[in-house]
Amino acid sequence: MQKVSLYFENGLFLEARSFGAEGTAVGEVVFNTSMTGYQEIVTDPSYAGQFVTFTMPEIGNVGCNAQDMESRGAFCKGVIVRQYQKRPSNFRSEESLDVLLKRFGVMGICDIDTRYLTRMLRTQGAMEMIASTEIHDREELAGMLAAAPRIEEINYIEEVSTDEPYVHQAGRYDARTFRYEEPKTDKKIVAYDFGIKRNILNELTHAGMQVEVIPNDTPAEEVIERFKAGEIDGVFLSNGPGDPLILSEEKERTQKLLEAKIPMFGICLGHQMLSIAHGYDTYKLKFGHHGGNHPVKNLQTGAVEITAQNHNYNVPDTITEVAEVTHVNLFDNTVEGVRYKDEPVMSVQHHPEASPGPHESAYIFKTFYEML
């Protein structure tokens, strides 16, 4: 491990130790309150452009393995942890977190008071920072951070989306056999890949849908033609990184799909894109919702579900003009789920696929299947 210097846009300068990749990186720093599942978080494409601060004090204990990858790589800028365990102990471990981060060029930062850092972000909000194992001069780092583009100015979807269409084969993971099930499907959908998580695909197929994942820039006309020809039954809009308001082309495609009356389901960024396409722009939360323990109330049943969350942007309350709110966040009463009026369209802000997190919201995938 070597020295790494951190400079935050509020002027805070810290020195710590590094693992994972070396170099210099700029990104937005957020905190995640999940107790488990660091590999799934690190490989979630929605964290592209961000440093993830883990509130769980020890990270690295169980190592990493191929089955727990949520995508083809790791796209976050780095992870910040209190204590990194370099010697994992778990029968499923195939490599250490350090090795995984180095393979994908992601920085690891340890020996940081993450409790202090989390409280700072909670009070002042998510902010930009720069980390470097090469540069340790505070003023030089401050100048580099000031000159770097902000996360709101970068389209990270182009980095994380698939280049070619593919059909997802696996279903839900079986902890008894340590294998993914072979699902039985009788509906077919296409999923726009804005940075889709593997377990979303697993849950869609488990619910009975064959899923073809398509690049984010696939023309809406192609999808509409396939729907009219009876080749597909619906469209899924995935999660993804960054500010949805800069995604003008994705907005236009979504509007065309809505005009065609295709059954649609969106999660996280997909949820936000549907709102924007209806004319209701998203807004940025102070420090976002990131974790596996957030209470959400299902307004249709009255049940409170503990959910997994990962977003910095939210749909406005005025969405009620065109949609029925189906779920609300009990931390701050923000909109968590909607079903649009007179349209076969539904979406949720939280992550019903979890990974990591509880599975209390997994029924939502079956709801979409039944809507098809």
Buried (B, 14 or more C-beta within 10 A) or exposed (E): BEEBBBBBBEEBBBEBBBBBBBBBBBBBBBBBBBEEBBBBBBBBBBBBBBBBBBBBEEBBBBBBBEBBBBBEBBBBBBBBBBBBBEEBEEEEBBBBBBBBBBBBBBBBBBBBEBEEBBEBBEEBBBBBBBBBBEBBEEEBBBEBBEEBEBBBEBBBBEBBBBEEEEEBEBBBBEEEEEEBBEBEBEBBBBBBBBBBBBBBBBBBBBBBBBBBBBBBBBEBEEBBEBBEEEEBBBBBBBBBBBBBBBBEBBBEBBBBBBEBEBBBBBBBBBBBBBBBBBEBBBEBBEBBBBBBEBEBBBBEEEEEBBBBBBBBBBBBEEBEEBBBBBBBBBEEEBBBBBBBEEBBBBBBBBBBBBBBBBBBBBEBBBBBBEBB
